[in-house]
Structure formats: C-alpha cells, structure tokens
Amino acid sequence: MKDTGRVPDDGAAQLHFLDEVAAAYLLAQLRGIRSVTLRLLGENPHALPEVTAFLEAEGFDVVSAPLERMIPPPSRRFVFRYHGQAATVTIAPDQE
C-alpha cells in the first residue's frame, strides 16, 4: 500500500459521500492494512463506489460484500474490524 496522503479535494464535483475528513480518517484507520472488505449498510448509491474507488487509488485490494442489516446498528459512519493485514469496513451512510 502506498501512502500518498492524497484525499479528495472540495472541487471534486463527482463526490457525494466521501469528503476530505472521511478520506483522511479511512487512511489513518487502515494504516498497515493491505486488503479491505467493504460492507454497505443502507442504500446510499454513492457511498460504496466512492469509497471503493478511493481505496483502490490508494493501493488497497478492495472487495465488497453484501450486508442487509447489523445488530446492534452501528453508531458511527465507518466501523472497522481487523484480521492481520486485512480489514472489514462497514459503511453506515446514515450515521455521523
């Protein structure tokens, strides 16, 4: 994984979900991780494609897995579970 420190800028009109703060947070939480499984909770049409594209551009191997619901529901927008050099990130767009 290359750590370029690059995050989406505010002028990126195509971004609807991922902002600079969220991108920096993801990179900080995924330091040392090579492979990421993304799970989207909810139906935000922009969340999964934007996060996937961003992480792939940063050099992560990214796959997505379906997630219908989570009990208890997450209290944050991103929930991380780590497995060695891999991580599972649950994206809950409706949470802040």
Stockholm file with secondary structure:
# STOCKHOLM 1.0

chainA/1-96         MKDTGRVPDDGAAQLHFLDEVAAAYLLAQLRGIRSVTLRLLGENPHALPEVTAFLEAEGFDVVSAPLERMIPPPSRRFVFRYHGQAATVTIAPDQE
#=GR chainA/1-96 SS CCCCCCCCCTTCTTCSSCCHHHHHHHHHHTTTCCEEEEEECSCCTTHHHHHHHHHHHTTCEEEEECCCCCSSCCSSSEEEEEETTEEEEEECTTCC
#=GC SS_cons        CCCCCCCCCTTCTTCSSCCHHHHHHHHHHTTTCCEEEEEECSCCTTHHHHHHHHHHHTTCEEEEECCCCCSSCCSSSEEEEEETTEEEEEECTTCC
//
